[in-house]
Amino acid sequence: MMTASDVFNVISRYYSSEELLWFASSISRFHRVQGCKGLEEAAEFMRRDILDLKNFEVKVQRFSYSRVYGLHSDIVGWEVKDGFTELLHQNRVLSSFLEAKTAVVVHSPGGDVESGVVYVGNGLDLESYKGAEDKIVLSYGSPYLVYKIGCKLGIAGFIFFRRNVHEKAIPYAGLFLSRDELKECKAPATTISKEDAMRIIDRLEKGDKVKARIYVEANYRVEAYAPVVEASLGDGESEIHMYAHMCHPGGTVNDNVSGVAALLELVNAMDRAIVKGDLSPPTKRRLVFVFFPEYYGSLPYLMDKAEKNTHIDFSINLDMIGEKQWLTNSTLYFIRPPHVLSKPYCEAVTLKLLMYALAKHRTFSTVFRTNSYRFDVVPYDSGSDHDIYLQFGVPSIMLNQWPDIFYHSNMDTIDKFDAEVTKDIAVGVGTGVHLLASEVFKDKIVKIVSDAYVDFVKSYSNLKQLDFDGKPLQSVEEDVVYTYIAPKGVISVRLMVARLGLEKAIEVAKKLSEDTFMNHLTTRYIPLQIMLKPCTIKEIVKQIAVDYVYNPNIGDIKQTLSYLEALGVVSA
């Protein structure tokens, strides 16, 4: 029987860093935004040119973007050919699709607009739009909300920028419009760098007039599909999944070509090792590697799995794992699931093998190995496809590098991609899932490892969040039980507008934008807890305390529940 180190060494030997780089560069050339033909072409390229395997079963599913799945409304198919933003008084192009595939807001209508520029800040204060009719507005706010507001007010065009990004980066922004929304959404939208946006704002604040031209050459497709590529290995009645979302603008890499390429090379490495007789397919559980568009691919895919009564024991999400930390200023996170969905043994094996892979050195004079990268273990954080797996009751961890100063921008390029750390991560967790799927450890070892992990997580979290003031949990007298009444899916700004109306959605968005943790609790964590089991406020507060070692304000929790009731997501 192969030991853990045997499996690790075999996978590492057959895992090619050179091929990994080729996969990353090849996939990044496709403009893979949701609803775009490039996404479908990337999936076909992966199936045809990369996943030509001897031991894996490979299949591709297509889910129509025209359909509604759970809480996710339809998305219009879209194709872009060109676009730019130009300052007319300087005859200077600020951004262009030719140079940066992020320069055109995804799902923007085509159009050619020349007009004065009005700065509206975050775009949530309607007073800021005074005198902006038939003008171009400049905003750092939510593209969808600002766009919906502006179209109702007769805005001619939109220029977006981001404040929390490298000053020269052209940000990625999307509208995710439904086909019905096209009736009132006619204005083109583009993006520019923070540096250029601040220059425009400075001139406007000095009283100067700024005139710009927005040009977008784009059209809407009759039909578009969310492709899902699945490669499975081994036998067994249940499955273990590793997955990565494959959508995002052409030219971008760490988000999330890094996760996709890591898994593609892991699949190829395992296949080569099996062909050579150095590795055996798992016999207790099937290993399934999945590639899909974020949220809009994972939700229908898991709905289909649920209809087939497929049991998924455990899953791992690889999203933004390949950063060169010294350039991106990021840290690799091992993101645990909420306590109620924790699977200690699987998490422990994954963490142990990941840390083993990352530990390149020893201390000065002892046998202890030390991590060679910035690394931390943190509680559940949202924002990727593990959110969907958790909603289906599947324990899921995410590996993610954050923050990244080039996140969602044209500067997320292959020169920021670290093939070495990507290989280390893939080999480490790949070894872990192979061992888990093979069930090589005896019950006694399983218990020892599980107990050690539970103790570590509890002690580490308590120490990090230790409140020296010793504040007790606030008392909660109410015993009203809240029940989840909506389909599965993530709560988005689009959903808020559809169910609350634009005015109320603006109010809620303003409140949630003030506190990212409350936004997480409102749109992901609390709906998930109630989806898994009807809860009282007292139970919700206790779960937050367990997962985050944090004492939330009861008033904020009540406010969150009132939002969720208004959205038709929960009922008391």
ABEGO torsion letter per residue (X at the ends): XBBAAAAAAAAAAABBAAAAAAAAAAAAABBABBGBAAAAAAAAAAAAAAABBAABBBBBBBBBAABBBEABBBBBBBBBABEBBBBAAAGBBABBAAABAAABBBGBBBEBBBBBBBBAEAGABAAAABGABGBBBBBABBAAAAAAAAAAAGBABBBBBBABBBAABBBBBBAGBBAAAAAABABBBBBBBAAAAAAAAAAAAAGBBBBBBBBBBBBBBABBBBBBBBBBBEBEABBBBBBBBABEBBGBAAOAAAAAAAAAAAAAAAAAAAAAGABBBBAABBBBBBBBBBGAAAAAAAAAAAAAGBBBABBBBBBGAABBAAAAGBBBBBBBBBAAABBAAAAAAAAAAAAAAABABBBAABABBBBABBBBBBBBBBGBAAAAAAAAGBBBBBBBBOBBAABGBAABBAAABBAAAAAAAAAAAAAAAAAAAAGABBAAAAAAAAAAAAAAAAAAAAAAABBAAGBBBBBBABABBBBBABBBEBBBAAAAAAAAEAAAAAAAAAAAAABAAAAAAAAAAAAAAAAABBBBAAAAAAAAAAAAGBBBBAAAAAAAAAAAAAAGABBX
